[in-house]
Amino acid sequence: MRSYLIEDFYPEHLVKVLAALKDKGYTGPLDGIFYLPVPEELLSDVQRAHVDGCGPYVFVLEVVDERTLKLELLVRAQKKLRCECVMYATPAQRAHVIDFLDTFIRHLDIAV
């Protein structure tokens, strides 16, 4: 699995990040899992064609431990587990989600 790892958070900083993610409505179905939406304009042609049957599309952000977050660089479909539209992020999707997460954390006055 390709992923973007952010390590060595101070525990109190990670608590702050998790609270902000919850406040923004990014919580997933399990504790420690968050869904970051993929903007529609960044969807691949296949994802656009499948959006009604498979979408919406998200990146999964996981709390690994009290000091680490892991962002999967796989675009997942929320309605289907397996489909050709579930794929590794395109370069534009990858740049977007990494920038989004880094900016989100910086806006909480936490160094990334």
Biopython code that builds the backbone (N, CA, C, O; Angstrom):
import numpy as np
from Bio.PDB.StructureBuilder import StructureBuilder

atoms = [
    (1, "MET", "N", (0.850, -1.184, 0.000)),
    (1, "MET", "CA", (0.000, 0.000, 0.000)),
    (1, "MET", "C", (0.889, 1.237, 0.000)),
    (1, "MET", "O", (1.835, 1.332, 0.782)),
    (2, "ARG", "N", (0.591, 2.147, -0.846)),
    (2, "ARG", "CA", (1.287, 3.433, -0.851)),
    (2, "ARG", "C", (0.617, 4.328, 0.180)),
    (2, "ARG", "O", (-0.608, 4.358, 0.291)),
    (3, "SER", "N", (1.427, 5.048, 0.924)),
    (3, "SER", "CA", (0.854, 5.897, 1.960)),
    (3, "SER", "C", (1.770, 7.081, 2.262)),
    (3, "SER", "O", (2.951, 7.089, 1.915)),
    (4, "TYR", "N", (1.189, 8.069, 2.913)),
    (4, "TYR", "CA", (1.893, 9.262, 3.373)),
    (4, "TYR", "C", (1.815, 9.213, 4.886)),
    (4, "TYR", "O", (0.722, 9.231, 5.451)),
    (5, "LEU", "N", (2.943, 9.151, 5.539)),
    (5, "LEU", "CA", (3.007, 8.978, 6.981)),
    (5, "LEU", "C", (3.465, 10.273, 7.641)),
    (5, "LEU", "O", (4.447, 10.882, 7.216)),
    (6, "ILE", "N", (2.759, 10.683, 8.669)),
    (6, "ILE", "CA", (3.182, 11.823, 9.477)),
    (6, "ILE", "C", (3.437, 11.275, 10.877)),
    (6, "ILE", "O", (2.523, 10.808, 11.556)),
    (7, "GLU", "N", (4.694, 11.341, 11.289)),
    (7, "GLU", "CA", (5.105, 10.743, 12.559)),
    (7, "GLU", "C", (5.557, 11.809, 13.547)),
    (7, "GLU", "O", (5.741, 12.976, 13.203)),
    (8, "ASP", "N", (5.726, 11.371, 14.767)),
    (8, "ASP", "CA", (6.295, 12.176, 15.849)),
    (8, "ASP", "C", (5.450, 13.379, 16.244)),
    (8, "ASP", "O", (5.982, 14.425, 16.613)),
    (9, "PHE", "N", (4.136, 13.225, 16.165)),
    (9, "PHE", "CA", (3.262, 14.240, 16.747)),
    (9, "PHE", "C", (3.470, 14.240, 18.255)),
    (9, "PHE", "O", (3.736, 13.194, 18.847)),
    (10, "TYR", "N", (3.352, 15.387, 18.866)),
    (10, "TYR", "CA", (3.167, 15.387, 20.306)),
    (10, "TYR", "C", (1.763, 14.860, 20.528)),
    (10, "TYR", "O", (0.855, 15.216, 19.777)),
    (11, "PRO", "N", (1.556, 14.018, 21.539)),
    (11, "PRO", "CA", (0.215, 13.452, 21.736)),
    (11, "PRO", "C", (-0.889, 14.508, 21.809)),
    (11, "PRO", "O", (-1.982, 14.293, 21.286)),
    (12, "GLU", "N", (-0.616, 15.645, 22.452)),
    (12, "GLU", "CA", (-1.640, 16.694, 22.557)),
    (12, "GLU", "C", (-1.940, 17.332, 21.197)),
    (12, "GLU", "O", (-3.056, 17.798, 20.967)),
    (13, "HIS", "N", (-0.956, 17.356, 20.298)),
    (13, "HIS", "CA", (-1.186, 17.880, 18.953)),
    (13, "HIS", "C", (-2.060, 16.923, 18.150)),
    (13, "HIS", "O", (-2.944, 17.351, 17.408)),
    (14, "LEU", "N", (-1.806, 15.629, 18.304)),
    (14, "LEU", "CA", (-2.624, 14.658, 17.584)),
    (14, "LEU", "C", (-4.068, 14.717, 18.073)),
    (14, "LEU", "O", (-4.992, 14.608, 17.268)),
    (15, "VAL", "N", (-4.274, 14.886, 19.364)),
    (15, "VAL", "CA", (-5.629, 15.033, 19.909)),
    (15, "VAL", "C", (-6.319, 16.242, 19.273)),
    (15, "VAL", "O", (-7.503, 16.187, 18.943)),
    (16, "LYS", "N", (-5.580, 17.314, 19.108)),
    (16, "LYS", "CA", (-6.117, 18.536, 18.481)),
    (16, "LYS", "C", (-6.500, 18.286, 17.020)),
    (16, "LYS", "O", (-7.550, 18.738, 16.565)),
    (17, "VAL", "N", (-5.654, 17.573, 16.294)),
    (17, "VAL", "CA", (-5.933, 17.248, 14.889)),
    (17, "VAL", "C", (-7.180, 16.376, 14.789)),
    (17, "VAL", "O", (-8.052, 16.632, 13.959)),
    (18, "LEU", "N", (-7.265, 15.355, 15.624)),
    (18, "LEU", "CA", (-8.409, 14.441, 15.577)),
    (18, "LEU", "C", (-9.711, 15.155, 15.907)),
    (18, "LEU", "O", (-10.739, 14.887, 15.285)),
    (19, "ALA", "N", (-9.678, 16.055, 16.871)),
    (19, "ALA", "CA", (-10.879, 16.826, 17.216)),
    (19, "ALA", "C", (-11.317, 17.694, 16.036)),
    (19, "ALA", "O", (-12.509, 17.802, 15.752)),
    (20, "ALA", "N", (-10.355, 18.309, 15.351)),
    (20, "ALA", "CA", (-10.684, 19.154, 14.196)),
    (20, "ALA", "C", (-11.238, 18.315, 13.047)),
    (20, "ALA", "O", (-12.164, 18.749, 12.362)),
    (21, "LEU", "N", (-10.689, 17.130, 12.828)),
    (21, "LEU", "CA", (-11.220, 16.241, 11.788)),
    (21, "LEU", "C", (-12.660, 15.847, 12.098)),
    (21, "LEU", "O", (-13.509, 15.817, 11.207)),
    (22, "LYS", "N", (-12.927, 15.547, 13.356)),
    (22, "LYS", "CA", (-14.302, 15.201, 13.769)),
    (22, "LYS", "C", (-15.227, 16.386, 13.582)),
    (22, "LYS", "O", (-16.343, 16.230, 13.087)),
    (23, "ASP", "N", (-14.776, 17.577, 13.975)),
    (23, "ASP", "CA", (-15.592, 18.785, 13.825)),
    (23, "ASP", "C", (-15.948, 19.047, 12.366)),
    (23, "ASP", "O", (-17.029, 19.559, 12.078)),
    (24, "LYS", "N", (-15.058, 18.706, 11.450)),
    (24, "LYS", "CA", (-15.307, 18.925, 10.018)),
    (24, "LYS", "C", (-16.156, 17.815, 9.397)),
    (24, "LYS", "O", (-16.519, 17.899, 8.224)),
    (25, "GLY", "N", (-16.475, 16.775, 10.176)),
    (25, "GLY", "CA", (-17.321, 15.698, 9.663)),
    (25, "GLY", "C", (-16.595, 14.647, 8.853)),
    (25, "GLY", "O", (-17.212, 13.972, 8.029)),
    (26, "TYR", "N", (-15.300, 14.492, 9.066)),
    (26, "TYR", "CA", (-14.521, 13.532, 8.299)),
    (26, "TYR", "C", (-14.458, 12.148, 8.953)),
    (26, "TYR", "O", (-13.721, 11.285, 8.477)),
    (27, "THR", "N", (-15.201, 11.922, 10.014)),
    (27, "THR", "CA", (-15.121, 10.640, 10.709)),
    (27, "THR", "C", (-15.608, 9.497, 9.824)),
    (27, "THR", "O", (-16.560, 9.641, 9.057)),
    (28, "GLY", "N", (-14.934, 8.369, 9.953)),
    (28, "GLY", "CA", (-15.303, 7.163, 9.231)),
    (28, "GLY", "C", (-16.110, 6.248, 10.129)),
    (28, "GLY", "O", (-16.528, 6.649, 11.215)),
    (29, "PRO", "N", (-16.330, 5.026, 9.685)),
    (29, "PRO", "CA", (-17.179, 4.092, 10.424)),
    (29, "PRO", "C", (-16.508, 3.469, 11.654)),
    (29, "PRO", "O", (-17.192, 2.899, 12.504)),
    (30, "LEU", "N", (-15.203, 3.570, 11.754)),
    (30, "LEU", "CA", (-14.461, 2.984, 12.875)),
    (30, "LEU", "C", (-13.673, 4.064, 13.595)),
    (30, "LEU", "O", (-13.285, 5.065, 12.991)),
    (31, "ASP", "N", (-13.437, 3.862, 14.886)),
    (31, "ASP", "CA", (-12.598, 4.795, 15.635)),
    (31, "ASP", "C", (-11.215, 4.849, 14.996)),
    (31, "ASP", "O", (-10.640, 3.823, 14.633)),
    (32, "GLY", "N", (-10.700, 6.056, 14.868)),
    (32, "GLY", "CA", (-9.358, 6.225, 14.323)),
    (32, "GLY", "C", (-9.283, 6.216, 12.813)),
    (32, "GLY", "O", (-8.190, 6.222, 12.246)),
    (33, "ILE", "N", (-10.438, 6.202, 12.148)),
    (33, "ILE", "CA", (-10.497, 6.232, 10.683)),
    (33, "ILE", "C", (-11.245, 7.489, 10.258)),
    (33, "ILE", "O", (-12.308, 7.809, 10.790)),
    (34, "PHE", "N", (-10.670, 8.194, 9.290)),
    (34, "PHE", "CA", (-11.288, 9.407, 8.762)),
    (34, "PHE", "C", (-11.319, 9.315, 7.247)),
    (34, "PHE", "O", (-10.414, 8.754, 6.629)),
    (35, "TYR", "N", (-12.374, 9.876, 6.652)),
    (35, "TYR", "CA", (-12.515, 9.900, 5.200)),
    (35, "TYR", "C", (-12.319, 11.321, 4.705)),
    (35, "TYR", "O", (-13.035, 12.236, 5.114)),
    (36, "LEU", "N", (-11.347, 11.502, 3.821)),
    (36, "LEU", "CA", (-11.104, 12.803, 3.204)),
    (36, "LEU", "C", (-11.633, 12.729, 1.774)),
    (36, "LEU", "O", (-11.158, 11.914, 0.984)),
    (37, "PRO", "N", (-12.605, 13.567, 1.434)),
    (37, "PRO", "CA", (-13.232, 13.472, 0.113)),
    (37, "PRO", "C", (-12.293, 13.873, -1.020)),
    (37, "PRO", "O", (-11.419, 14.725, -0.861)),
    (38, "VAL", "N", (-12.501, 13.238, -2.156)),
    (38, "VAL", "CA", (-11.776, 13.587, -3.375)),
    (38, "VAL", "C", (-12.653, 14.578, -4.135)),
    (38, "VAL", "O", (-13.796, 14.253, -4.459)),
    (39, "PRO", "N", (-12.151, 15.777, -4.428)),
    (39, "PRO", "CA", (-12.955, 16.747, -5.179)),
    (39, "PRO", "C", (-13.355, 16.183, -6.547)),
    (39, "PRO", "O", (-12.566, 15.520, -7.220)),
    (40, "GLU", "N", (-14.579, 16.462, -6.930)),
    (40, "GLU", "CA", (-15.111, 15.937, -8.177)),
    (40, "GLU", "C", (-14.246, 16.299, -9.389)),
    (40, "GLU", "O", (-14.093, 15.495, -10.309)),
    (41, "GLU", "N", (-13.689, 17.495, -9.386)),
    (41, "GLU", "CA", (-12.890, 17.918, -10.532)),
    (41, "GLU", "C", (-11.567, 17.151, -10.655)),
    (41, "GLU", "O", (-10.901, 17.230, -11.687)),
    (42, "LEU", "N", (-11.189, 16.418, -9.616)),
    (42, "LEU", "CA", (-9.952, 15.634, -9.666)),
    (42, "LEU", "C", (-10.182, 14.154, -9.962)),
    (42, "LEU", "O", (-9.225, 13.384, -10.041)),
    (43, "LEU", "N", (-11.431, 13.755, -10.125)),
    (43, "LEU", "CA", (-11.723, 12.349, -10.406)),
    (43, "LEU", "C", (-11.168, 11.964, -11.777)),
    (43, "LEU", "O", (-11.153, 12.767, -12.709)),
    (44, "SER", "N", (-10.718, 10.722, -11.872)),
    (44, "SER", "CA", (-10.265, 10.200, -13.166)),
    (44, "SER", "C", (-11.499, 9.971, -14.045)),
    (44, "SER", "O", (-12.632, 10.041, -13.568)),
    (45, "ASP", "N", (-11.270, 9.699, -15.319)),
    (45, "ASP", "CA", (-12.392, 9.442, -16.237)),
    (45, "ASP", "C", (-13.220, 8.244, -15.765)),
    (45, "ASP", "O", (-14.450, 8.288, -15.802)),
    (46, "VAL", "N", (-12.554, 7.180, -15.325)),
    (46, "VAL", "CA", (-13.267, 5.990, -14.844)),
    (46, "VAL", "C", (-14.065, 6.324, -13.589)),
    (46, "VAL", "O", (-15.215, 5.903, -13.464)),
    (47, "GLN", "N", (-13.484, 7.064, -12.669)),
    (47, "GLN", "CA", (-14.197, 7.440, -11.445)),
    (47, "GLN", "C", (-15.411, 8.304, -11.764)),
    (47, "GLN", "O", (-16.471, 8.129, -11.161)),
    (48, "ARG", "N", (-15.270, 9.228, -12.697)),
    (48, "ARG", "CA", (-16.417, 10.060, -13.102)),
    (48, "ARG", "C", (-17.536, 9.195, -13.682)),
    (48, "ARG", "O", (-18.714, 9.419, -13.403)),
    (49, "ALA", "N", (-17.160, 8.220, -14.479)),
    (49, "ALA", "CA", (-18.152, 7.338, -15.095)),
    (49, "ALA", "C", (-18.851, 6.462, -14.053)),
    (49, "ALA", "O", (-19.987, 6.040, -14.272)),
    (50, "HIS", "N", (-18.205, 6.187, -12.943)),
    (50, "HIS", "CA", (-18.748, 5.291, -11.915)),
    (50, "HIS", "C", (-19.299, 6.026, -10.691)),
    (50, "HIS", "O", (-19.738, 5.381, -9.739)),
    (51, "VAL", "N", (-19.284, 7.333, -10.696)),
    (51, "VAL", "CA", (-19.610, 8.087, -9.488)),
    (51, "VAL", "C", (-20.999, 7.745, -8.935)),
    (51, "VAL", "O", (-21.169, 7.668, -7.718)),
    (52, "ASP", "N", (-21.977, 7.544, -9.792)),
    (52, "ASP", "CA", (-23.325, 7.246, -9.299)),
    (52, "ASP", "C", (-23.419, 5.858, -8.668)),
    (52, "ASP", "O", (-24.098, 5.687, -7.655)),
    (53, "GLY", "N", (-22.758, 4.883, -9.246)),
    (53, "GLY", "CA", (-22.841, 3.525, -8.729)),
    (53, "GLY", "C", (-21.839, 3.191, -7.641)),
    (53, "GLY", "O", (-22.086, 2.314, -6.813)),
    (54, "CYS", "N", (-20.718, 3.879, -7.636)),
    (54, "CYS", "CA", (-19.641, 3.528, -6.700)),
    (54, "CYS", "C", (-19.296, 4.635, -5.704)),
    (54, "CYS", "O", (-18.939, 4.354, -4.560)),
    (55, "GLY", "N", (-19.402, 5.877, -6.133)),
    (55, "GLY", "CA", (-18.967, 7.009, -5.316)),
    (55, "GLY", "C", (-19.841, 7.246, -4.115)),
    (55, "GLY", "O", (-20.819, 6.527, -3.907)),
    (56, "PRO", "N", (-19.515, 8.227, -3.331)),
    (56, "PRO", "CA", (-18.428, 9.185, -3.472)),
    (56, "PRO", "C", (-17.060, 8.536, -3.200)),
    (56, "PRO", "O", (-16.964, 7.437, -2.655)),
    (57, "TYR", "N", (-16.024, 9.257, -3.597)),
    (57, "TYR", "CA", (-14.662, 8.759, -3.478)),
    (57, "TYR", "C", (-13.930, 9.462, -2.342)),
    (57, "TYR", "O", (-14.094, 10.662, -2.120)),
    (58, "VAL", "N", (-13.115, 8.680, -1.623)),
    (58, "VAL", "CA", (-12.426, 9.214, -0.450)),
    (58, "VAL", "C", (-11.014, 8.648, -0.342)),
    (58, "VAL", "O", (-10.686, 7.607, -0.912)),
    (59, "PHE", "N", (-10.201, 9.370, 0.406)),
    (59, "PHE", "CA", (-8.924, 8.871, 0.895)),
    (59, "PHE", "C", (-9.138, 8.495, 2.360)),
    (59, "PHE", "O", (-9.899, 9.159, 3.064)),
    (60, "VAL", "N", (-8.483, 7.450, 2.817)),
    (60, "VAL", "CA", (-8.604, 7.023, 4.210)),
    (60, "VAL", "C", (-7.387, 7.523, 4.990)),
    (60, "VAL", "O", (-6.240, 7.309, 4.599)),
    (61, "LEU", "N", (-7.675, 8.191, 6.097)),
    (61, "LEU", "CA", (-6.661, 8.656, 7.034)),
    (61, "LEU", "C", (-6.821, 7.838, 8.310)),
    (61, "LEU", "O", (-7.911, 7.774, 8.878)),
    (62, "GLU", "N", (-5.749, 7.222, 8.753)),
    (62, "GLU", "CA", (-5.810, 6.311, 9.895)),
    (62, "GLU", "C", (-4.881, 6.765, 11.012)),
    (62, "GLU", "O", (-3.751, 7.187, 10.765)),
    (63, "VAL", "N", (-5.372, 6.673, 12.237)),
    (63, "VAL", "CA", (-4.530, 6.902, 13.414)),
    (63, "VAL", "C", (-3.807, 5.584, 13.686)),
    (63, "VAL", "O", (-4.435, 4.583, 14.029)),
    (64, "VAL", "N", (-2.490, 5.591, 13.530)),
    (64, "VAL", "CA", (-1.692, 4.381, 13.725)),
    (64, "VAL", "C", (-1.409, 4.169, 15.212)),
    (64, "VAL", "O", (-1.548, 3.060, 15.729)),
    (65, "ASP", "N", (-1.014, 5.235, 15.881)),
    (65, "ASP", "CA", (-0.777, 5.208, 17.324)),
    (65, "ASP", "C", (-0.897, 6.645, 17.828)),
    (65, "ASP", "O", (-1.332, 7.524, 17.085)),
    (66, "GLU", "N", (-0.521, 6.891, 19.067)),
    (66, "GLU", "CA", (-0.721, 8.221, 19.662)),
    (66, "GLU", "C", (0.214, 9.292, 19.098)),
    (66, "GLU", "O", (0.168, 10.443, 19.532)),
    (67, "ARG", "N", (1.058, 8.922, 18.137)),
    (67, "ARG", "CA", (2.004, 9.887, 17.565)),
    (67, "ARG", "C", (2.050, 9.871, 16.034)),
    (67, "ARG", "O", (2.838, 10.600, 15.432)),
    (68, "THR", "N", (1.201, 9.036, 15.396)),
    (68, "THR", "CA", (1.338, 8.819, 13.954)),
    (68, "THR", "C", (-0.003, 8.781, 13.227)),
    (68, "THR", "O", (-0.965, 8.165, 13.684)),
    (69, "LEU", "N", (-0.034, 9.466, 12.072)),
    (69, "LEU", "CA", (-1.160, 9.388, 11.140)),
    (69, "LEU", "C", (-0.666, 8.786, 9.833)),
    (69, "LEU", "O", (0.448, 9.068, 9.392)),
    (70, "LYS", "N", (-1.506, 7.951, 9.212)),
    (70, "LYS", "CA", (-1.171, 7.355, 7.916)),
    (70, "LYS", "C", (-2.292, 7.674, 6.936)),
    (70, "LYS", "O", (-3.455, 7.348, 7.173)),
    (71, "LEU", "N", (-1.924, 8.311, 5.840)),
    (71, "LEU", "CA", (-2.861, 8.634, 4.772)),
    (71, "LEU", "C", (-2.624, 7.648, 3.635)),
    (71, "LEU", "O", (-1.547, 7.626, 3.039)),
    (72, "GLU", "N", (-3.634, 6.831, 3.335)),
    (72, "GLU", "CA", (-3.526, 5.914, 2.202)),
    (72, "GLU", "C", (-3.630, 6.709, 0.915)),
    (72, "GLU", "O", (-4.475, 7.596, 0.795)),
    (73, "LEU", "N", (-2.793, 6.402, -0.028)),
    (73, "LEU", "CA", (-2.827, 7.079, -1.328)),
    (73, "LEU", "C", (-3.595, 6.237, -2.343)),
    (73, "LEU", "O", (-3.233, 6.146, -3.516)),
    (74, "LEU", "N", (-4.657, 5.633, -1.851)),
    (74, "LEU", "CA", (-5.592, 4.848, -2.649)),
    (74, "LEU", "C", (-6.925, 5.569, -2.617)),
    (74, "LEU", "O", (-7.422, 5.918, -1.547)),
    (75, "VAL", "N", (-7.504, 5.794, -3.785)),
    (75, "VAL", "CA", (-8.827, 6.399, -3.845)),
    (75, "VAL", "C", (-9.835, 5.260, -3.727)),
    (75, "VAL", "O", (-9.873, 4.347, -4.552)),
    (76, "ARG", "N", (-10.645, 5.344, -2.681)),
    (76, "ARG", "CA", (-11.643, 4.304, -2.409)),
    (76, "ARG", "C", (-13.038, 4.793, -2.788)),
    (76, "ARG", "O", (-13.351, 5.979, -2.684)),
    (77, "ALA", "N", (-13.861, 3.852, -3.227)),
    (77, "ALA", "CA", (-15.270, 4.132, -3.510)),
    (77, "ALA", "C", (-16.065, 3.743, -2.271)),
    (77, "ALA", "O", (-15.846, 2.670, -1.708)),
    (78, "GLN", "N", (-16.975, 4.590, -1.845)),
    (78, "GLN", "CA", (-17.707, 4.291, -0.617)),
    (78, "GLN", "C", (-18.819, 3.264, -0.806)),
    (78, "GLN", "O", (-19.275, 2.675, 0.174)),
    (79, "LYS", "N", (-19.266, 3.034, -2.039)),
    (79, "LYS", "CA", (-20.349, 2.080, -2.261)),
    (79, "LYS", "C", (-19.868, 0.700, -2.689)),
    (79, "LYS", "O", (-20.634, -0.261, -2.622)),
    (80, "LYS", "N", (-18.623, 0.580, -3.125)),
    (80, "LYS", "CA", (-18.094, -0.714, -3.574)),
    (80, "LYS", "C", (-16.665, -0.877, -3.091)),
    (80, "LYS", "O", (-15.887, 0.077, -3.064)),
    (81, "LEU", "N", (-16.336, -2.103, -2.712)),
    (81, "LEU", "CA", (-14.962, -2.380, -2.294)),
    (81, "LEU", "C", (-14.054, -2.661, -3.479)),
    (81, "LEU", "O", (-12.889, -2.265, -3.491)),
    (82, "ARG", "N", (-14.600, -3.349, -4.479)),
    (82, "ARG", "CA", (-13.787, -3.734, -5.628)),
    (82, "ARG", "C", (-14.444, -3.271, -6.911)),
    (82, "ARG", "O", (-15.590, -3.602, -7.218)),
    (83, "CYS", "N", (-13.685, -2.509, -7.630)),
    (83, "CYS", "CA", (-14.127, -2.003, -8.919)),
    (83, "CYS", "C", (-12.908, -1.377, -9.582)),
    (83, "CYS", "O", (-11.938, -1.030, -8.908)),
    (84, "GLU", "N", (-12.957, -1.234, -10.886)),
    (84, "GLU", "CA", (-11.829, -0.618, -11.579)),
    (84, "GLU", "C", (-11.636, 0.842, -11.190)),
    (84, "GLU", "O", (-10.569, 1.411, -11.421)),
    (85, "CYS", "N", (-12.668, 1.455, -10.596)),
    (85, "CYS", "CA", (-12.560, 2.861, -10.200)),
    (85, "CYS", "C", (-11.819, 3.045, -8.877)),
    (85, "CYS", "O", (-11.442, 4.167, -8.535)),
    (86, "VAL", "N", (-11.606, 1.977, -8.137)),
    (86, "VAL", "CA", (-10.799, 2.024, -6.921)),
    (86, "VAL", "C", (-9.352, 1.858, -7.374)),
    (86, "VAL", "O", (-8.957, 0.798, -7.858)),
    (87, "MET", "N", (-8.569, 2.923, -7.210)),
    (87, "MET", "CA", (-7.218, 2.916, -7.769)),
    (87, "MET", "C", (-6.302, 3.827, -6.974)),
    (87, "MET", "O", (-6.748, 4.683, -6.210)),
    (88, "TYR", "N", (-5.002, 3.619, -7.177)),
    (88, "TYR", "CA", (-4.055, 4.536, -6.556)),
    (88, "TYR", "C", (-4.287, 5.936, -7.104)),
    (88, "TYR", "O", (-4.712, 6.113, -8.245)),
    (89, "ALA", "N", (-4.004, 6.909, -6.282)),
    (89, "ALA", "CA", (-4.231, 8.309, -6.640)),
    (89, "ALA", "C", (-3.419, 8.704, -7.866)),
    (89, "ALA", "O", (-2.277, 8.283, -8.051)),
    (90, "THR", "N", (-4.044, 9.521, -8.686)),
    (90, "THR", "CA", (-3.319, 10.134, -9.793)),
    (90, "THR", "C", (-2.349, 11.154, -9.189)),
    (90, "THR", "O", (-2.492, 11.511, -8.020)),
    (91, "PRO", "N", (-1.379, 11.621, -9.951)),
    (91, "PRO", "CA", (-0.479, 12.646, -9.403)),
    (91, "PRO", "C", (-1.238, 13.876, -8.874)),
    (91, "PRO", "O", (-0.873, 14.419, -7.832)),
    (92, "ALA", "N", (-2.275, 14.313, -9.574)),
    (92, "ALA", "CA", (-3.047, 15.483, -9.123)),
    (92, "ALA", "C", (-3.811, 15.184, -7.834)),
    (92, "ALA", "O", (-3.865, 16.025, -6.936)),
    (93, "GLN", "N", (-4.396, 14.001, -7.740)),
    (93, "GLN", "CA", (-5.120, 13.613, -6.519)),
    (93, "GLN", "C", (-4.160, 13.509, -5.340)),
    (93, "GLN", "O", (-4.459, 13.966, -4.237)),
    (94, "ARG", "N", (-3.010, 12.903, -5.589)),
    (94, "ARG", "CA", (-2.004, 12.740, -4.528)),
    (94, "ARG", "C", (-1.525, 14.104, -4.031)),
    (94, "ARG", "O", (-1.463, 14.337, -2.824)),
    (95, "ALA", "N", (-1.190, 14.994, -4.946)),
    (95, "ALA", "CA", (-0.737, 16.339, -4.551)),
    (95, "ALA", "C", (-1.821, 17.061, -3.769)),
    (95, "ALA", "O", (-1.539, 17.719, -2.768)),
    (96, "HIS", "N", (-3.054, 16.938, -4.225)),
    (96, "HIS", "CA", (-4.165, 17.609, -3.545)),
    (96, "HIS", "C", (-4.315, 17.122, -2.105)),
    (96, "HIS", "O", (-4.381, 17.934, -1.182)),
    (97, "VAL", "N", (-4.370, 15.819, -1.906)),
    (97, "VAL", "CA", (-4.670, 15.302, -0.566)),
    (97, "VAL", "C", (-3.512, 15.538, 0.399)),
    (97, "VAL", "O", (-3.744, 15.803, 1.579)),
    (98, "ILE", "N", (-2.280, 15.447, -0.073)),
    (98, "ILE", "CA", (-1.140, 15.730, 0.796)),
    (98, "ILE", "C", (-1.125, 17.206, 1.177)),
    (98, "ILE", "O", (-0.928, 17.545, 2.344)),
    (99, "ASP", "N", (-1.331, 18.081, 0.199)),
    (99, "ASP", "CA", (-1.398, 19.520, 0.491)),
    (99, "ASP", "C", (-2.567, 19.838, 1.427)),
    (99, "ASP", "O", (-2.436, 20.646, 2.346)),
    (100, "PHE", "N", (-3.713, 19.192, 1.180)),
    (100, "PHE", "CA", (-4.879, 19.403, 2.031)),
    (100, "PHE", "C", (-4.559, 19.049, 3.480)),
    (100, "PHE", "O", (-4.833, 19.833, 4.388)),
    (101, "LEU", "N", (-3.984, 17.875, 3.694)),
    (101, "LEU", "CA", (-3.691, 17.423, 5.051)),
    (101, "LEU", "C", (-2.638, 18.305, 5.722)),
    (101, "LEU", "O", (-2.791, 18.683, 6.883)),
    (102, "ASP", "N", (-1.574, 18.630, 4.996)),
    (102, "ASP", "CA", (-0.539, 19.496, 5.560)),
    (102, "ASP", "C", (-1.103, 20.862, 5.941)),
    (102, "ASP", "O", (-0.804, 21.381, 7.016)),
    (103, "THR", "N", (-1.911, 21.439, 5.071)),
    (103, "THR", "CA", (-2.525, 22.751, 5.343)),
    (103, "THR", "C", (-3.492, 22.664, 6.512)),
    (103, "THR", "O", (-3.523, 23.554, 7.362)),
    (104, "PHE", "N", (-4.279, 21.603, 6.558)),
    (104, "PHE", "CA", (-5.236, 21.389, 7.652)),
    (104, "PHE", "C", (-4.499, 21.398, 8.997)),
    (104, "PHE", "O", (-4.941, 22.037, 9.952)),
    (105, "ILE", "N", (-3.383, 20.690, 9.058)),
    (105, "ILE", "CA", (-2.611, 20.600, 10.298)),
    (105, "ILE", "C", (-1.937, 21.947, 10.612)),
    (105, "ILE", "O", (-1.931, 22.382, 11.764)),
    (106, "ARG", "N", (-1.377, 22.599, 9.599)),
    (106, "ARG", "CA", (-0.734, 23.911, 9.818)),
    (106, "ARG", "C", (-1.729, 24.937, 10.349)),
    (106, "ARG", "O", (-1.367, 25.766, 11.184)),
    (107, "HIS", "N", (-2.972, 24.898, 9.882)),
    (107, "HIS", "CA", (-3.985, 25.850, 10.354)),
    (107, "HIS", "C", (-4.329, 25.645, 11.818)),
    (107, "HIS", "O", (-4.966, 26.498, 12.436)),
    (108, "LEU", "N", (-3.914, 24.524, 12.370)),
    (108, "LEU", "CA", (-4.091, 24.267, 13.804)),
    (108, "LEU", "C", (-2.847, 24.698, 14.591)),
    (108, "LEU", "O", (-2.712, 24.397, 15.777)),
    (109, "ASP", "N", (-1.948, 25.403, 13.908)),
    (109, "ASP", "CA", (-0.679, 25.876, 14.503)),
    (109, "ASP", "C", (0.204, 24.710, 14.957)),
    (109, "ASP", "O", (0.837, 24.756, 16.012)),
    (110, "ILE", "N", (0.224, 23.672, 14.129)),
    (110, "ILE", "CA", (1.085, 22.533, 14.385)),
    (110, "ILE", "C", (2.041, 22.430, 13.192)),
    (110, "ILE", "O", (1.605, 22.421, 12.041)),
    (111, "ALA", "N", (3.320, 22.353, 13.468)),
    (111, "ALA", "CA", (4.318, 22.258, 12.400)),
    (111, "ALA", "C", (4.218, 20.902, 11.724)),
    (111, "ALA", "O", (4.069, 19.871, 12.380)),
    (112, "VAL", "N", (4.303, 20.922, 10.401)),
    (112, "VAL", "CA", (4.259, 19.671, 9.621)),
    (112, "VAL", "C", (5.638, 19.433, 9.047)),
    (112, "VAL", "O", (5.854, 18.440, 8.351)),
]
sb = StructureBuilder()
sb.init_structure("model")
sb.init_model(0)
sb.init_chain("A")
sb.init_seg("    ")
for serial, (resi, resn, name, xyz) in enumerate(atoms, 1):
    if name == "N":
        sb.init_residue(resn, " ", resi, " ")
    sb.init_atom(name, np.array(xyz, "f"), 0.0, 1.0, " ", f" {name:<3s}", serial, name[0])
structure = sb.get_structure()
